[in-house]
Amino acid sequence: MKKIEHEWTSEIVCPWCGHEQSDSWDYNLEDGETTEIECDCGHAYKATCCVTVDYSTEKIEEKP
């Protein structure tokens, strides 16, 4: 049986069949919020949103 990657993914993935929900943001979940989803495969599962923030910096050239 093929292992289904369903934890910490960029889209919601059904842990039963592996179907990836495109446009997962349509669920409008806030950080830490959980919702129940019914997949086309007939199984229900819970999806939890985890928001991360990354930063990037760059040098500003000093003026002479």
Order of alpha helices (4+ residues) and beta strands (2+ residues): beta-beta-beta-beta
